[in-house]
C-alpha cells in the first residue's frame, strides 16, 4: 500500500512538473515570424500610386511608421525602359497652412516652406518596366494629421556620356516648380516631370 501511494505521489509530481514546463514554454515562446514581422513593421498605410498627366505610371506606395522612424516603399509599374526615375517624399506637418488642399509642389517653395522634400531612391528602368524604390528615415517623427506625398519623377534617358548629368538625374528633382537648388542646373535641358503620386494622412 505504501509503495502504491509513493508511486502515485511520484506520478503526480512528474505530471505537475511537465505541466509547469509546458505552461512556461507556452508563455515564453516567441511570436510567429508573421506576428514578429507585423510588430517590427509598426503601423503601415498602403495607398495606390495615381498616374499624372496620362503618364501610364502606377503602382503601390507603402508608408510604415514605428518607434525607430519612417520607411517608405514604392512599387512602380508602367515605366519606360532605360528612362531614369526618382521617388521623393514630401512631408507637410501642418496641411492647413498649405496654399492648396491637398498640399502641392508650390507648398515646398519659399524661404520658409510648409513642406519638406527628401529623396527616397532612384534608378533606371529595366526591361521589366518595374521598380521598387525604398528608404529608411531613422528617428523621423510625424505629427498625427500631417500629409505625406510620395512622388515619382521621370528624369529622361539615363546619361551614359556625362557622369555629372547622370548624378543630377538620380539625385535632384530638376523641377523649376521647386526653385533653387532643387531645380538643378539651369543649363540642363531636360527636367524632372511628375508622373505618379500617392497621398497619405498620418494618424
ABEGO torsion letter per residue (X at the ends): XAAAAAAAAAAAAAAAAAAAAAAAAAAABBBBAAAAAAAAAEBBBBBBBBBBGGAGBBEBBBBBBBAAEBBBBBBBBGBBBGBBBBBBBBBBABAAABABOBBBAAAABEABBABBBBBABBBBBBAAGBBBBBBBBBGBBBBBGBBBBBBBBBAEBBBAABAAAAAAAAABAGBAAAEOAAAEBAABABBBBBABBBBBBBX
